[in-house]
């Protein structure tokens, strides 16, 4: 180990701040989680590469954090270097090919609106998803019967040792809310999507607005959450199973099964990651007892958790 940086310094060879012991709660949609041992928010691919090189030289594990949705970070925090990609934002439209290339940190709602204002169809489903482009590829994010896999042309990224990588859709082995990237030590830096240009912008904007209003009226946006907690056990709906089990409104600590949509667990104020995890386990146990079905979490757990 040759680490000798102060609480906040610059990543060697860059102007990117490198901080120690940063609370991650403010960087997650749940507003829970402990501290990162080391933390950086790069604004360029070069800074990402420098961060990966530094972590590799120091023998530190690397964790990538996008919008902080769809995950639960332990109250104990995360060791090593946490790279937050939310400021890696860049969007380019290829009018001839009808393709859009976006950097990993571009928020999905922003991308959906940019496409709509251009009269391009294919991203209306993404307007209400509180994630980033990188996270969408990683998790095969989707809604309203559509998913990232439907439009991905290719993704580019870096291995955790800094090697450049390119993936075709077939390389990613997309499935429901999953991809092969979840088993690889790598990060997405850009993704190219195939859309359908040539529509009247007002028409696409109206459809995008309808998709957003549908989500806002059926899902809890007024309290912190990670989005949907459980994958739907086809052909069943996880939310309906949880509701029919009588768990709407059930609470452990300050974590509560939403009274609006039972597949959401919300932070009522002051919840801990363990509150949320205990509630997840309780819901799983009750649904399995009543319906003989196992609910598999869609939310990713990061860090060490005490046994429930």
C-alpha beads as a LAMMPS data file, in Angstrom:
LAMMPS data file: protein, C-alpha beads

308 atoms
307 bonds

1 atom types
1 bond types

-500.0 500.0 xlo xhi
-500.0 500.0 ylo yhi
-500.0 500.0 zlo zhi

Masses

1 110.0

Atoms # bond

1 1 1 0.000 0.000 0.000
2 1 1 1.301 3.471 -0.905
3 1 1 -1.837 5.466 -0.069
4 1 1 -0.916 8.811 1.434
5 1 1 -3.739 11.088 0.327
6 1 1 -5.557 13.385 2.718
7 1 1 -9.329 13.257 3.332
8 1 1 -9.768 15.085 0.014
9 1 1 -7.084 15.353 -2.615
10 1 1 -6.815 15.052 -6.365
11 1 1 -6.569 11.750 -8.146
12 1 1 -2.922 11.526 -9.259
13 1 1 -2.427 13.014 -12.705
14 1 1 -5.926 14.536 -12.867
15 1 1 -8.009 17.409 -11.517
16 1 1 -10.640 14.975 -10.220
17 1 1 -11.191 15.081 -6.430
18 1 1 -10.519 11.827 -4.595
19 1 1 -12.192 11.749 -1.180
20 1 1 -12.085 9.471 1.861
21 1 1 -14.957 8.301 4.062
22 1 1 -17.805 9.817 2.062
23 1 1 -21.372 8.971 3.101
24 1 1 -23.138 7.158 0.273
25 1 1 -26.666 7.789 1.552
26 1 1 -26.960 10.968 -0.482
27 1 1 -25.915 9.116 -3.614
28 1 1 -28.652 6.468 -3.481
29 1 1 -32.357 6.753 -4.189
30 1 1 -33.066 4.964 -0.876
31 1 1 -31.119 7.613 1.068
32 1 1 -29.478 4.891 3.161
33 1 1 -26.019 3.341 3.319
34 1 1 -22.666 3.777 5.030
35 1 1 -19.485 5.424 3.819
36 1 1 -17.146 4.748 0.922
37 1 1 -13.531 4.167 1.885
38 1 1 -12.532 6.137 -1.223
39 1 1 -14.868 8.062 -3.521
40 1 1 -14.622 9.893 -6.829
41 1 1 -17.042 11.483 -9.290
42 1 1 -15.304 11.548 -12.696
43 1 1 -16.466 13.847 -15.454
44 1 1 -14.464 12.328 -18.324
45 1 1 -13.592 8.797 -19.474
46 1 1 -9.945 9.674 -18.886
47 1 1 -10.644 10.318 -15.208
48 1 1 -12.425 6.960 -15.000
49 1 1 -9.362 5.241 -16.455
50 1 1 -7.093 7.070 -14.028
51 1 1 -9.274 6.040 -11.095
52 1 1 -9.247 2.394 -12.166
53 1 1 -5.472 2.474 -12.614
54 1 1 -5.001 4.019 -9.157
55 1 1 -7.278 1.452 -7.484
56 1 1 -5.527 -1.404 -9.293
57 1 1 -2.110 -0.124 -8.205
58 1 1 -3.309 0.122 -4.602
59 1 1 -4.956 -3.295 -4.652
60 1 1 -8.381 -1.818 -3.891
61 1 1 -11.753 -3.258 -4.940
62 1 1 -13.870 -1.033 -7.205
63 1 1 -17.606 -0.409 -7.023
64 1 1 -19.497 1.520 -9.693
65 1 1 -22.386 3.735 -8.646
66 1 1 -24.717 5.383 -11.164
67 1 1 -27.931 7.071 -10.095
68 1 1 -27.943 4.911 -6.974
69 1 1 -31.326 3.371 -7.787
70 1 1 -32.120 -0.341 -7.783
71 1 1 -29.549 -1.018 -5.078
72 1 1 -29.191 -1.206 -1.311
73 1 1 -25.849 -0.268 0.239
74 1 1 -24.941 -1.715 3.614
75 1 1 -24.921 0.531 6.694
76 1 1 -21.303 -0.609 7.077
77 1 1 -20.377 1.113 3.829
78 1 1 -18.122 -0.109 1.035
79 1 1 -14.387 -0.850 1.016
80 1 1 -12.059 0.308 -1.725
81 1 1 -12.888 2.875 -4.406
82 1 1 -16.448 3.861 -5.290
83 1 1 -16.727 5.523 -8.709
84 1 1 -19.908 7.550 -9.177
85 1 1 -20.658 7.920 -12.890
86 1 1 -23.564 10.360 -12.683
87 1 1 -21.623 13.236 -14.272
88 1 1 -20.498 11.228 -17.294
89 1 1 -23.093 12.827 -19.542
90 1 1 -22.981 13.172 -23.300
91 1 1 -25.574 12.452 -25.974
92 1 1 -25.080 12.228 -29.731
93 1 1 -27.757 11.610 -32.368
94 1 1 -26.971 9.859 -35.654
95 1 1 -29.794 11.086 -37.884
96 1 1 -28.850 8.835 -40.794
97 1 1 -28.887 5.635 -38.752
98 1 1 -31.621 6.636 -36.315
99 1 1 -29.299 5.878 -33.423
100 1 1 -28.529 7.650 -30.179
101 1 1 -25.258 7.216 -28.257
102 1 1 -25.225 8.272 -24.614
103 1 1 -22.617 8.247 -21.861
104 1 1 -23.141 6.010 -18.835
105 1 1 -24.235 8.765 -16.458
106 1 1 -26.985 10.181 -18.665
107 1 1 -30.299 9.857 -16.759
108 1 1 -32.827 7.697 -18.584
109 1 1 -35.672 10.240 -18.194
110 1 1 -33.498 12.958 -19.761
111 1 1 -32.670 10.678 -22.679
112 1 1 -36.332 9.776 -23.165
113 1 1 -37.325 13.445 -23.350
114 1 1 -34.474 14.316 -25.729
115 1 1 -35.593 11.552 -28.083
116 1 1 -39.247 12.590 -27.806
117 1 1 -38.515 16.238 -28.626
118 1 1 -36.702 15.028 -31.719
119 1 1 -39.675 12.897 -32.792
120 1 1 -37.841 9.607 -32.188
121 1 1 -39.776 6.664 -30.780
122 1 1 -38.397 3.808 -28.696
123 1 1 -37.666 5.334 -25.291
124 1 1 -41.102 6.391 -24.080
125 1 1 -40.986 3.545 -21.525
126 1 1 -37.839 4.955 -19.901
127 1 1 -39.219 8.341 -18.839
128 1 1 -40.149 7.261 -15.318
129 1 1 -37.141 5.093 -14.506
130 1 1 -34.784 6.780 -12.007
131 1 1 -31.625 5.273 -13.455
132 1 1 -28.805 5.989 -15.862
133 1 1 -27.841 4.594 -19.259
134 1 1 -25.033 2.529 -17.755
135 1 1 -27.345 1.042 -15.158
136 1 1 -29.981 0.336 -17.804
137 1 1 -27.527 -1.788 -19.794
138 1 1 -26.210 -3.482 -16.660
139 1 1 -29.702 -4.413 -15.400
140 1 1 -31.579 -4.580 -18.726
141 1 1 -33.931 -1.961 -17.311
142 1 1 -37.445 -1.904 -18.663
143 1 1 -41.077 -0.918 -18.219
144 1 1 -44.416 -1.134 -20.030
145 1 1 -43.360 -4.347 -21.776
146 1 1 -40.177 -2.848 -23.237
147 1 1 -36.548 -3.171 -22.145
148 1 1 -33.053 -1.926 -22.911
149 1 1 -32.268 -5.138 -24.796
150 1 1 -34.926 -4.244 -27.386
151 1 1 -32.957 -1.299 -28.734
152 1 1 -29.302 -1.768 -27.771
153 1 1 -26.907 -1.754 -30.723
154 1 1 -23.709 -1.942 -28.712
155 1 1 -22.175 -0.884 -25.409
156 1 1 -18.649 0.258 -24.638
157 1 1 -16.835 0.112 -21.354
158 1 1 -13.743 -0.622 -19.326
159 1 1 -12.611 -3.597 -17.322
160 1 1 -11.600 -2.863 -13.746
161 1 1 -7.965 -2.991 -14.869
162 1 1 -8.641 -0.366 -17.535
163 1 1 -8.924 -2.448 -20.711
164 1 1 -11.359 -1.051 -23.294
165 1 1 -14.286 -3.332 -24.057
166 1 1 -17.127 -3.417 -26.588
167 1 1 -20.221 -5.601 -26.281
168 1 1 -22.822 -6.552 -28.873
169 1 1 -26.283 -7.452 -27.536
170 1 1 -25.505 -11.156 -27.974
171 1 1 -22.438 -10.770 -25.745
172 1 1 -24.571 -9.475 -22.887
173 1 1 -26.938 -12.463 -22.634
174 1 1 -29.854 -10.239 -21.738
175 1 1 -32.673 -11.690 -19.658
176 1 1 -35.365 -10.221 -17.439
177 1 1 -33.602 -7.466 -15.467
178 1 1 -30.200 -9.037 -15.967
179 1 1 -27.167 -9.172 -18.222
180 1 1 -23.811 -10.944 -18.228
181 1 1 -22.225 -7.685 -17.009
182 1 1 -23.482 -8.541 -13.533
183 1 1 -20.863 -11.296 -13.417
184 1 1 -18.016 -9.221 -14.872
185 1 1 -15.666 -6.747 -13.138
186 1 1 -16.278 -3.941 -15.606
187 1 1 -18.231 -0.758 -16.185
188 1 1 -20.214 0.667 -19.077
189 1 1 -19.060 4.034 -20.403
190 1 1 -21.357 4.465 -23.442
191 1 1 -24.303 2.760 -25.101
192 1 1 -25.777 3.087 -28.584
193 1 1 -29.505 2.533 -29.033
194 1 1 -31.533 2.041 -32.204
195 1 1 -34.645 4.238 -32.198
196 1 1 -37.356 5.043 -34.754
197 1 1 -37.059 8.619 -36.059
198 1 1 -39.443 10.507 -38.290
199 1 1 -42.477 10.980 -36.038
200 1 1 -44.122 14.253 -35.106
201 1 1 -42.397 15.462 -31.910
202 1 1 -45.717 16.546 -30.374
203 1 1 -47.043 13.013 -30.789
204 1 1 -44.048 11.338 -29.164
205 1 1 -43.962 13.935 -26.378
206 1 1 -47.626 13.248 -25.610
207 1 1 -47.052 9.482 -25.428
208 1 1 -43.993 9.986 -23.234
209 1 1 -45.975 12.224 -20.902
210 1 1 -48.714 9.600 -20.655
211 1 1 -46.160 6.945 -19.718
212 1 1 -44.784 9.216 -16.991
213 1 1 -48.235 10.025 -15.607
214 1 1 -49.111 6.340 -15.484
215 1 1 -46.044 5.623 -13.350
216 1 1 -46.640 8.618 -11.100
217 1 1 -50.210 7.593 -10.352
218 1 1 -49.399 3.947 -9.648
219 1 1 -45.974 4.150 -7.981
220 1 1 -44.713 6.051 -4.886
221 1 1 -42.627 9.006 -5.975
222 1 1 -43.108 10.964 -2.756
223 1 1 -40.714 8.875 -0.636
224 1 1 -37.243 7.428 -1.233
225 1 1 -37.210 3.943 -2.736
226 1 1 -35.101 1.799 -5.048
227 1 1 -37.874 1.226 -7.565
228 1 1 -39.384 -2.234 -7.863
229 1 1 -37.925 -4.522 -5.203
230 1 1 -38.807 -7.968 -6.612
231 1 1 -38.789 -9.488 -10.057
232 1 1 -42.192 -10.555 -11.276
233 1 1 -42.468 -14.372 -10.983
234 1 1 -44.068 -14.930 -14.403
235 1 1 -46.988 -15.146 -14.935
236 1 1 -47.659 -13.501 -11.574
237 1 1 -47.159 -9.900 -10.485
238 1 1 -44.926 -9.489 -7.426
239 1 1 -46.923 -6.448 -6.337
240 1 1 -50.240 -8.302 -6.497
241 1 1 -48.854 -11.279 -4.576
242 1 1 -47.524 -9.016 -1.819
243 1 1 -50.783 -7.075 -1.654
244 1 1 -52.876 -10.247 -1.504
245 1 1 -50.648 -11.451 1.333
246 1 1 -51.832 -8.418 3.294
247 1 1 -48.480 -6.686 3.504
248 1 1 -49.316 -3.262 2.084
249 1 1 -48.283 -0.739 4.715
250 1 1 -46.316 -3.298 6.756
251 1 1 -43.336 -1.615 8.387
252 1 1 -40.048 -2.554 10.019
253 1 1 -38.281 0.399 11.572
254 1 1 -38.733 3.229 9.088
255 1 1 -38.941 0.950 6.039
256 1 1 -42.474 0.328 4.766
257 1 1 -44.176 -1.692 2.043
258 1 1 -45.742 1.115 0.032
259 1 1 -49.465 1.613 0.437
260 1 1 -49.627 2.682 -3.226
261 1 1 -47.696 -0.172 -4.874
262 1 1 -46.781 -3.256 -2.862
263 1 1 -43.638 -4.032 -4.894
264 1 1 -42.055 -0.839 -3.560
265 1 1 -40.418 -0.508 -0.153
266 1 1 -40.123 3.126 0.871
267 1 1 -38.004 4.996 3.388
268 1 1 -40.436 6.796 5.702
269 1 1 -37.601 8.901 7.118
270 1 1 -34.553 7.635 8.944
271 1 1 -34.673 4.051 7.699
272 1 1 -31.474 2.019 7.755
273 1 1 -30.326 -0.434 5.127
274 1 1 -30.979 -3.215 7.663
275 1 1 -34.573 -2.011 8.092
276 1 1 -35.044 -2.389 4.354
277 1 1 -33.322 -5.775 4.168
278 1 1 -35.315 -7.182 7.096
279 1 1 -38.501 -6.066 5.383
280 1 1 -37.412 -7.660 2.099
281 1 1 -36.779 -10.961 3.900
282 1 1 -40.098 -10.740 5.750
283 1 1 -42.008 -10.193 2.503
284 1 1 -40.214 -13.138 0.892
285 1 1 -41.037 -15.415 3.833
286 1 1 -44.711 -14.426 3.951
287 1 1 -45.279 -14.777 0.203
288 1 1 -43.532 -18.141 0.103
289 1 1 -45.591 -19.365 3.063
290 1 1 -48.907 -18.296 1.537
291 1 1 -48.307 -18.899 -2.174
292 1 1 -45.372 -21.353 -2.329
293 1 1 -43.593 -18.882 -4.596
294 1 1 -40.124 -17.458 -4.109
295 1 1 -39.746 -13.746 -4.806
296 1 1 -36.288 -12.893 -6.105
297 1 1 -35.052 -9.361 -5.376
298 1 1 -34.440 -7.066 -8.304
299 1 1 -32.572 -4.705 -5.983
300 1 1 -28.816 -5.351 -5.710
301 1 1 -27.200 -5.612 -2.281
302 1 1 -23.774 -3.987 -1.947
303 1 1 -21.496 -4.452 1.056
304 1 1 -21.729 -6.638 4.155
305 1 1 -25.046 -7.126 5.937
306 1 1 -25.763 -8.663 9.309
307 1 1 -27.834 -11.884 9.157
308 1 1 -31.560 -11.071 9.350

Bonds

1 1 1 2
2 1 2 3
3 1 3 4
4 1 4 5
5 1 5 6
6 1 6 7
7 1 7 8
8 1 8 9
9 1 9 10
10 1 10 11
11 1 11 12
12 1 12 13
13 1 13 14
14 1 14 15
15 1 15 16
16 1 16 17
17 1 17 18
18 1 18 19
19 1 19 20
20 1 20 21
21 1 21 22
22 1 22 23
23 1 23 24
24 1 24 25
25 1 25 26
26 1 26 27
27 1 27 28
28 1 28 29
29 1 29 30
30 1 30 31
31 1 31 32
32 1 32 33
33 1 33 34
34 1 34 35
35 1 35 36
36 1 36 37
37 1 37 38
38 1 38 39
39 1 39 40
40 1 40 41
41 1 41 42
42 1 42 43
43 1 43 44
44 1 44 45
45 1 45 46
46 1 46 47
47 1 47 48
48 1 48 49
49 1 49 50
50 1 50 51
51 1 51 52
52 1 52 53
53 1 53 54
54 1 54 55
55 1 55 56
56 1 56 57
57 1 57 58
58 1 58 59
59 1 59 60
60 1 60 61
61 1 61 62
62 1 62 63
63 1 63 64
64 1 64 65
65 1 65 66
66 1 66 67
67 1 67 68
68 1 68 69
69 1 69 70
70 1 70 71
71 1 71 72
72 1 72 73
73 1 73 74
74 1 74 75
75 1 75 76
76 1 76 77
77 1 77 78
78 1 78 79
79 1 79 80
80 1 80 81
81 1 81 82
82 1 82 83
83 1 83 84
84 1 84 85
85 1 85 86
86 1 86 87
87 1 87 88
88 1 88 89
89 1 89 90
90 1 90 91
91 1 91 92
92 1 92 93
93 1 93 94
94 1 94 95
95 1 95 96
96 1 96 97
97 1 97 98
98 1 98 99
99 1 99 100
100 1 100 101
101 1 101 102
102 1 102 103
103 1 103 104
104 1 104 105
105 1 105 106
106 1 106 107
107 1 107 108
108 1 108 109
109 1 109 110
110 1 110 111
111 1 111 112
112 1 112 113
113 1 113 114
114 1 114 115
115 1 115 116
116 1 116 117
117 1 117 118
118 1 118 119
119 1 119 120
120 1 120 121
121 1 121 122
122 1 122 123
123 1 123 124
124 1 124 125
125 1 125 126
126 1 126 127
127 1 127 128
128 1 128 129
129 1 129 130
130 1 130 131
131 1 131 132
132 1 132 133
133 1 133 134
134 1 134 135
135 1 135 136
136 1 136 137
137 1 137 138
138 1 138 139
139 1 139 140
140 1 140 141
141 1 141 142
142 1 142 143
143 1 143 144
144 1 144 145
145 1 145 146
146 1 146 147
147 1 147 148
148 1 148 149
149 1 149 150
150 1 150 151
151 1 151 152
152 1 152 153
153 1 153 154
154 1 154 155
155 1 155 156
156 1 156 157
157 1 157 158
158 1 158 159
159 1 159 160
160 1 160 161
161 1 161 162
162 1 162 163
163 1 163 164
164 1 164 165
165 1 165 166
166 1 166 167
167 1 167 168
168 1 168 169
169 1 169 170
170 1 170 171
171 1 171 172
172 1 172 173
173 1 173 174
174 1 174 175
175 1 175 176
176 1 176 177
177 1 177 178
178 1 178 179
179 1 179 180
180 1 180 181
181 1 181 182
182 1 182 183
183 1 183 184
184 1 184 185
185 1 185 186
186 1 186 187
187 1 187 188
188 1 188 189
189 1 189 190
190 1 190 191
191 1 191 192
192 1 192 193
193 1 193 194
194 1 194 195
195 1 195 196
196 1 196 197
197 1 197 198
198 1 198 199
199 1 199 200
200 1 200 201
201 1 201 202
202 1 202 203
203 1 203 204
204 1 204 205
205 1 205 206
206 1 206 207
207 1 207 208
208 1 208 209
209 1 209 210
210 1 210 211
211 1 211 212
212 1 212 213
213 1 213 214
214 1 214 215
215 1 215 216
216 1 216 217
217 1 217 218
218 1 218 219
219 1 219 220
220 1 220 221
221 1 221 222
222 1 222 223
223 1 223 224
224 1 224 225
225 1 225 226
226 1 226 227
227 1 227 228
228 1 228 229
229 1 229 230
230 1 230 231
231 1 231 232
232 1 232 233
233 1 233 234
234 1 234 235
235 1 235 236
236 1 236 237
237 1 237 238
238 1 238 239
239 1 239 240
240 1 240 241
241 1 241 242
242 1 242 243
243 1 243 244
244 1 244 245
245 1 245 246
246 1 246 247
247 1 247 248
248 1 248 249
249 1 249 250
250 1 250 251
251 1 251 252
252 1 252 253
253 1 253 254
254 1 254 255
255 1 255 256
256 1 256 257
257 1 257 258
258 1 258 259
259 1 259 260
260 1 260 261
261 1 261 262
262 1 262 263
263 1 263 264
264 1 264 265
265 1 265 266
266 1 266 267
267 1 267 268
268 1 268 269
269 1 269 270
270 1 270 271
271 1 271 272
272 1 272 273
273 1 273 274
274 1 274 275
275 1 275 276
276 1 276 277
277 1 277 278
278 1 278 279
279 1 279 280
280 1 280 281
281 1 281 282
282 1 282 283
283 1 283 284
284 1 284 285
285 1 285 286
286 1 286 287
287 1 287 288
288 1 288 289
289 1 289 290
290 1 290 291
291 1 291 292
292 1 292 293
293 1 293 294
294 1 294 295
295 1 295 296
296 1 296 297
297 1 297 298
298 1 298 299
299 1 299 300
300 1 300 301
301 1 301 302
302 1 302 303
303 1 303 304
304 1 304 305
305 1 305 306
306 1 306 307
307 1 307 308
